[in-house]
């Protein structure tokens, strides 16, 4: 039987010379989103596999009850996973207040052991960001004089988002968007955006903790905060290979724009809170003026994100010569050095893909910004979560991926096989893009 695409993508070639190269693939975002969700649901079902095994061992007298029990468990797990994607339940209890970042507080004993400081922090956060029931931004005096109100933050959507028809009068309030978030997103991301909802621990890829203000999928310079349209695109498209669904087919343009507004508030609130927690010192106590300074700094960072858009420019033709040059840069440690993490065949198994555990010395994966284990992407078989368009790959190589060990390569000093040295330029990055595409 001839090998299918899935077989070719998961088995070594017969000649033993490594993995076969797959042809370039078109954008299969919606298929990959559904595959990611099915993968998570299948993993939950497999966790109940012991029930079926016991039924076979115990014989026909218990087979029917066990099958029924297994079916009930499987149905319950599936409903629990999908529960985070349903609409708001008016009868369900509503969280009315944001939670403090207890994990971050535990890292600062001065604050953890000072109940009065915790109360002061909670009060400052409420004065600045309101509550889950009535979220809002505090408008600082300087902003009011400048005519800036973050409660009516400029959306900045481009025409390609299809949001140019969304008038200001159609834009949902933050309270309306918080209610939609509670029904659609909190099951995984948590009511305060900490990535700690009741479903989070069941997912292979942990939901994003918005409180760090770090987002991987942006077209901006490394470390930049996403624009409103970047958040809209993430929500509308979902993330391939994960349980994060595409909301575009299920929500209106206004609803997605409102969710982006509320996610941004969660991120700004979380960043401000983390800065206050990290900088708290028992000797100085809680400083309200310093807290306002953190808040102003974080908002300024978010306002400046759009100024650092990475524009790939003209895309050259993918010739065999350019692909060969990209391969040379990929494989040569003196070049871009991608081989160190992604491996010679691009399967994410390079010598630097693991690091020694500081206690045991055993090889373990890197940790990302949120403390989760992370491995280099398998560039041959795995979905590219942030897009497979050439422009998406260009940006990932040029600026790296926020919150991960994947560094920015734009301007990296490289050595060519002939010994010449130069900074990695756009032409070189396009050659790397073409080579990565040839692996898929």
KETIGU-301134 format. One record per residue (C-alpha): x, z, y; chain; residue number from 0. Coordinates in steps of 0.1 Angstrom, whole numbers, plus 5000, padded with zeros to 4 digits. Layout:
KETIGU-301134
    c1    c3    c2  mol  seq
     X     Z     Y    A  NUM
...
//
This chain:
KETIGU-301134
    c1    c3    c2  mol  seq
  5000  5000  5000    A    0
  5015  4991  5034    A    1
  5022  5021  5056    A    2
  4997  5028  5083    A    3
  5007  5037  5119    A    4
  5003  5074  5112    A    5
  5025  5071  5080    A    6
  5052  5052  5099    A    7
  5051  5079  5126    A    8
  5057  5108  5102    A    9
  5080  5095  5074    A   10
  5117  5084  5074    A   11
  5124  5048  5069    A   12
  5131  5037  5033    A   13
  5167  5028  5041    A   14
  5175  5064  5051    A   15
  5189  5052  5084    A   16
  5166  5074  5105    A   17
  5131  5070  5118    A   18
  5115  5036  5124    A   19
  5109  5026  5160    A   20
  5073  5022  5169    A   21
  5060  4995  5193    A   22
  5051  5005  5229    A   23
  5016  5019  5230    A   24
  4990  5017  5257    A   25
  4973  5047  5273    A   26
  4952  5065  5247    A   27
  4945  5095  5268    A   28
  4909  5101  5257    A   29
  4918  5096  5220    A   30
  4947  5120  5223    A   31
  4925  5146  5241    A   32
  4900  5145  5213    A   33
  4928  5147  5188    A   34
  4942  5178  5205    A   35
  4909  5195  5204    A   36
  4903  5185  5168    A   37
  4938  5199  5160    A   38
  4929  5233  5175    A   39
  4895  5233  5157    A   40
  4912  5223  5124    A   41
  4937  5251  5128    A   42
  4909  5276  5131    A   43
  4893  5263  5100    A   44
  4925  5264  5080    A   45
  4929  5300  5089    A   46
  4898  5306  5068    A   47
  4911  5286  5038    A   48
  4915  5317  5017    A   49
  4877  5320  5013    A   50
  4876  5286  4995    A   51
  4905  5296  4973    A   52
  4889  5328  4962    A   53
  4857  5310  4954    A   54
  4876  5287  4930    A   55
  4893  5317  4913    A   56
  4862  5338  4909    A   57
  4841  5311  4893    A   58
  4806  5297  4898    A   59
  4788  5331  4901    A   60
  4803  5336  4935    A   61
  4809  5301  4946    A   62
  4777  5296  4965    A   63
  4779  5328  4986    A   64
  4816  5322  4994    A   65
  4808  5287  5005    A   66
  4781  5299  5027    A   67
  4804  5326  5042    A   68
  4831  5300  5047    A   69
  4806  5277  5064    A   70
  4794  5305  5087    A   71
  4830  5314  5096    A   72
  4839  5278  5103    A   73
  4808  5273  5124    A   74
  4814  5305  5143    A   75
  4850  5295  5150    A   76
  4840  5261  5162    A   77
  4813  5275  5185    A   78
  4837  5301  5199    A   79
  4862  5273  5208    A   80
  4835  5252  5224    A   81
  4820  5282  5241    A   82
  4846  5279  5269    A   83
  4833  5243  5276    A   84
  4796  5251  5280    A   85
  4779  5256  5313    A   86
  4774  5290  5329    A   87
  4750  5314  5310    A   88
  4728  5331  5335    A   89
  4721  5359  5310    A   90
  4758  5366  5304    A   91
  4776  5395  5322    A   92
  4796  5382  5352    A   93
  4830  5395  5362    A   94
  4828  5404  5399    A   95
  4863  5414  5406    A   96
  4897  5398  5401    A   97
  4921  5416  5377    A   98
  4955  5429  5387    A   99
  4985  5413  5369    A  100
  4992  5442  5346    A  101
  5020  5424  5327    A  102
  5039  5419  5360    A  103
  5031  5455  5372    A  104
  5046  5468  5339    A  105
  5079  5452  5348    A  106
  5082  5473  5380    A  107
  5081  5510  5370    A  108
  5080  5521  5406    A  109
  5046  5504  5410    A  110
  5033  5511  5375    A  111
  5038  5548  5380    A  112
  5023  5549  5416    A  113
  4985  5549  5414    A  114
  4981  5550  5452    A  115
  5003  5519  5455    A  116
  4982  5501  5429    A  117
  4951  5509  5449    A  118
  4967  5496  5481    A  119
  4977  5464  5464    A  120
  4942  5459  5450    A  121
  4927  5465  5484    A  122
  4951  5441  5501    A  123
  4943  5414  5475    A  124
  4905  5419  5480    A  125
  4908  5418  5518    A  126
  4928  5386  5515    A  127
  4910  5367  5487    A  128
  4877  5384  5483    A  129
  4862  5389  5448    A  130
  4852  5367  5419    A  131
  4816  5368  5431    A  132
  4826  5359  5467    A  133
  4861  5344  5468    A  134
  4876  5334  5501    A  135
  4908  5332  5521    A  136
  4917  5355  5549    A  137
  4922  5334  5580    A  138
  4953  5347  5598    A  139
  4954  5348  5636    A  140
  4981  5321  5639    A  141
  4961  5298  5617    A  142
  4929  5304  5637    A  143
  4947  5294  5669    A  144
  4961  5263  5652    A  145
  4926  5254  5639    A  146
  4935  5258  5602    A  147
  4910  5274  5579    A  148
  4921  5275  5542    A  149
  4884  5280  5532    A  150
  4879  5244  5543    A  151
  4913  5232  5531    A  152
  4917  5194  5537    A  153
  4911  5177  5503    A  154
  4934  5148  5509    A  155
  4920  5127  5480    A  156
  4932  5091  5479    A  157
  4908  5062  5473    A  158
  4920  5058  5437    A  159
  4905  5092  5429    A  160
  4870  5079  5437    A  161
  4865  5109  5459    A  162
  4865  5092  5493    A  163
  4827  5092  5492    A  164
  4826  5130  5488    A  165
  4816  5143  5523    A  166
  4824  5178  5535    A  167
  4787  5187  5532    A  168
  4788  5178  5495    A  169
  4818  5200  5488    A  170
  4809  5230  5467    A  171
  4816  5265  5481    A  172
  4843  5286  5465    A  173
  4816  5309  5451    A  174
  4798  5280  5435    A  175
  4831  5267  5420    A  176
  4840  5302  5408    A  177
  4807  5303  5389    A  178
  4814  5269  5374    A  179
  4849  5280  5365    A  180
  4835  5312  5348    A  181
  4813  5290  5325    A  182
  4837  5262  5318    A  183
  4873  5275  5321    A  184
  4875  5313  5319    A  185
  4872  5314  5281    A  186
  4907  5300  5279    A  187
  4923  5305  5313    A  188
  4908  5340  5320    A  189
  4886  5350  5349    A  190
  4916  5356  5372    A  191
  4935  5326  5360    A  192
  4961  5344  5339    A  193
  4959  5321  5309    A  194
  4946  5351  5289    A  195
  4910  5343  5282    A  196
  4895  5354  5248    A  197
  4903  5320  5232    A  198
  4939  5319  5245    A  199
  4956  5336  5215    A  200
  4939  5312  5191    A  201
  4954  5280  5207    A  202
  4988  5266  5197    A  203
  4994  5255  5233    A  204
  4987  5285  5255    A  205
  4964  5278  5285    A  206
  4981  5277  5318    A  207
  4987  5309  5337    A  208
  4979  5297  5373    A  209
  4992  5329  5389    A  210
  5028  5316  5388    A  211
  5019  5287  5410    A  212
  5038  5264  5387    A  213
  5021  5232  5375    A  214
  5039  5207  5352    A  215
  5018  5176  5358    A  216
  5025  5165  5393    A  217
  5041  5134  5410    A  218
  5061  5156  5434    A  219
  5096  5168  5438    A  220
  5107  5196  5414    A  221
  5093  5229  5424    A  222
  5066  5215  5447    A  223
  5031  5229  5447    A  224
  5005  5203  5436    A  225
  4982  5185  5461    A  226
  4945  5188  5458    A  227
  4943  5153  5443    A  228
  4969  5163  5416    A  229
  4947  5192  5405    A  230
  4917  5168  5405    A  231
  4936  5144  5383    A  232
  4946  5171  5358    A  233
  4911  5184  5356    A  234
  4895  5149  5352    A  235
  4921  5136  5327    A  236
  4929  5167  5307    A  237
  4962  5171  5289    A  238
  4970  5150  5258    A  239
  4978  5168  5226    A  240
  4962  5201  5238    A  241
  4928  5218  5238    A  242
  4925  5210  5276    A  243
  4897  5185  5277    A  244
  4890  5156  5301    A  245
  4863  5169  5325    A  246
  4859  5135  5342    A  247
  4831  5123  5318    A  248
  4812  5156  5320    A  249
  4814  5168  5356    A  250
  4806  5152  5389    A  251
  4833  5143  5415    A  252
  4821  5172  5437    A  253
  4823  5197  5408    A  254
  4858  5187  5399    A  255
  4869  5188  5435    A  256
  4854  5223  5438    A  257
  4872  5234  5406    A  258
  4904  5222  5421    A  259
  4897  5243  5452    A  260
  4891  5274  5431    A  261
  4922  5268  5408    A  262
  4943  5266  5440    A  263
  4929  5299  5452    A  264
  4937  5315  5419    A  265
  4973  5302  5421    A  266
  4978  5313  5457    A  267
  4964  5347  5450    A  268
  4985  5350  5419    A  269
  5017  5340  5436    A  270
  5011  5364  5465    A  271
  5004  5392  5441    A  272
  5035  5385  5421    A  273
  5057  5386  5452    A  274
  5043  5419  5463    A  275
  5047  5434  5428    A  276
  5083  5422  5423    A  277
  5094  5433  5458    A  278
  5077  5467  5457    A  279
  5100  5497  5461    A  280
  5089  5533  5458    A  281
  5111  5544  5487    A  282
  5095  5520  5512    A  283
  5060  5522  5497    A  284
  5034  5494  5500    A  285
  5039  5474  5532    A  286
  5008  5456  5545    A  287
  5028  5435  5569    A  288
  5051  5423  5542    A  289
  5021  5415  5520    A  290
  5007  5393  5548    A  291
  5041  5376  5551    A  292
  5040  5368  5513    A  293
  5006  5353  5517    A  294
  5016  5332  5547    A  295
  5047  5319  5528    A  296
  5028  5310  5497    A  297
  5001  5291  5517    A  298
  5028  5273  5536    A  299
  5044  5262  5503    A  300
  5011  5247  5491    A  301
  5005  5230  5524    A  302
  5039  5212  5521    A  303
  5035  5199  5486    A  304
  5023  5164  5497    A  305
  5054  5158  5518    A  306
  5075  5156  5486    A  307
  5058  5128  5467    A  308
  5081  5108  5444    A  309
  5075  5071  5448    A  310
  5091  5051  5419    A  311
  5092  5019  5440    A  312
  5095  4985  5425    A  313
  5096  4984  5387    A  314
  5121  4959  5373    A  315
  5116  4938  5342    A  316
  5124  4956  5309    A  317
  5151  4933  5295    A  318
  5171  4939  5264    A  319
  5201  4945  5286    A  320
  5183  4972  5305    A  321
  5170  4989  5274    A  322
  5206  4989  5259    A  323
  5219  5005  5291    A  324
  5191  5031  5289    A  325
  5201  5038  5253    A  326
  5237  5043  5264    A  327
  5227  5068  5291    A  328
  5204  5086  5267    A  329
  5230  5090  5239    A  330
  5262  5096  5259    A  331
  5266  5133  5268    A  332
  5286  5121  5298    A  333
  5256  5100  5309    A  334
  5221  5114  5313    A  335
  5228  5134  5281    A  336
  5192  5133  5268    A  337
  5206  5134  5233    A  338
  5216  5170  5236    A  339
  5180  5182  5235    A  340
  5160  5152  5223    A  341
  5183  5142  5195    A  342
  5198  5108  5186    A  343
  5165  5094  5173    A  344
  5144  5111  5201    A  345
  5127  5136  5178    A  346
  5134  5167  5199    A  347
  5160  5180  5174    A  348
  5192  5178  5194    A  349
  5219  5204  5191    A  350
  5207  5221  5224    A  351
  5171  5222  5213    A  352
  5175  5258  5202    A  353
  5195  5287  5217    A  354
  5209  5318  5200    A  355
  5187  5349  5200    A  356
  5204  5375  5222    A  357
  5198  5402  5196    A  358
  5201  5385  5162    A  359
  5221  5354  5170    A  360
  5196  5333  5151    A  361
  5186  5299  5167    A  362
  5153  5302  5185    A  363
  5134  5279  5210    A  364
  5138  5282  5247    A  365
  5111  5301  5267    A  366
  5092  5284  5294    A  367
  5082  5299  5328    A  368
  5054  5319  5312    A  369
  5075  5333  5283    A  370
  5061  5309  5256    A  371
  5085  5292  5231    A  372
  5090  5256  5240    A  373
  5108  5227  5222    A  374
  5120  5194  5236    A  375
  5094  5167  5233    A  376
  5094  5144  5202    A  377
  5096  5111  5222    A  378
  5087  5090  5191    A  379
  5057  5107  5175    A  380
  5043  5133  5200    A  381
  5019  5124  5228    A  382
  5035  5125  5262    A  383
  5012  5150  5279    A  384
  5018  5140  5314    A  385
  5011  5103  5310    A  386
  5027  5073  5292    A  387
  5027  5049  5321    A  388
  5062  5038  5332    A  389
  5056  5055  5366    A  390
  5048  5088  5348    A  391
  5080  5087  5327    A  392
  5100  5078  5358    A  393
  5088  5109  5376    A  394
  5094  5132  5346    A  395
  5130  5119  5343    A  396
  5137  5119  5380    A  397
  5123  5153  5388    A  398
  5121  5171  5355    A  399
  5091  5193  5344    A  400
  5083  5224  5364    A  401
  5085  5256  5344    A  402
  5105  5242  5315    A  403
  5142  5236  5307    A  404
  5137  5199  5314    A  405
  5159  5193  5345    A  406
  5157  5168  5373    A  407
  5180  5139  5366    A  408
  5177  5121  5399    A  409
  5212  5121  5416    A  410
  5229  5135  5385    A  411
  5266  5125  5383    A  412
  5271  5104  5352    A  413
  5300  5085  5336    A  414
  5295  5050  5323    A  415
  5312  5038  5290    A  416
  5338  5020  5311    A  417
  5347  5052  5329    A  418
  5331  5046  5362    A  419
  5313  5075  5378    A  420
  5282  5075  5400    A  421
  5250  5093  5407    A  422
  5220  5084  5386    A  423
  5199  5061  5407    A  424
  5164  5046  5404    A  425
  5177  5016  5385    A  426
  5193  5038  5359    A  427
  5162  5059  5356    A  428
  5141  5027  5350    A  429
  5165  5018  5322    A  430
  5160  5052  5306    A  431
  5122  5047  5309    A  432
  5124  5014  5291    A  433
  5145  5029  5263    A  434
  5121  5058  5258    A  435
  5092  5033  5257    A  436
  5111  5013  5230    A  437
  5111  5045  5208    A  438
  5073  5047  5208    A  439
//
